Amino acid sequence: MLYNWSAAMQRAPSSDANPSRVQGICPKGWHLPSDAEWTQLINYLGDANVVGGKLKATTHWDSPNTGATNESGFTALPGGYRSSSGTFNYIGYTGYWWSSTEGGTGSAWGRGLYYSSSYVDGSSNDEERGFSVRCVRD
């Protein structure tokens, strides 16, 4: 599923705490990770230029699926994203995940992975975009 940030957060306030303590769209006993939690995961796995490969599933991504080993067990899939205007883009090529951390008025932090790279991108995005979510067990 792809969610805009408001739907992912379910009216909870922004959080960059670690852990975020934002249940949002996640089931009871789970939470939407903050940008700080994403940063902790990336730092734990190593250099941001190769961590993407450690997170990506070895199948379902378009070729060349650069660096994909899924050695972290995260099994990131390329769900693409929904633009602010409602069009769906880059399924098979990219995956984007919301954090619970707002990036400014109308924007929130997310992480992105790409079929042609092992890099993990972190950027502030329009909250109306549709991204995936990854819930973390409390």
C-alpha angles and dihedrals in degrees: 000000000000119000134187111235094257092055091046091051097043091212094308116142120255116273134190092175121125104257097025096211088211110134093183112151091346121108122257111290092030134084143199107253121241123231086256089059091049089050091050091052093049093047090049092052094047138240113022088226092067104024092087090067090051089054101042124093112243091232137045094043118108116252134309092029088189116221096352111163102137086212089151092058090232091124096201112198127205102246093156116209143269114242123228088257092055103257120134116231142187102000104175092022106062143017125201128188129193124231125204090247121105115219099200137303107341095355137092136186121262139165127234137200127192136206093230099046144050091213124114111219122208118193145147112253139186107277090225092066117102114239135165121255129219115204121211123210113246 
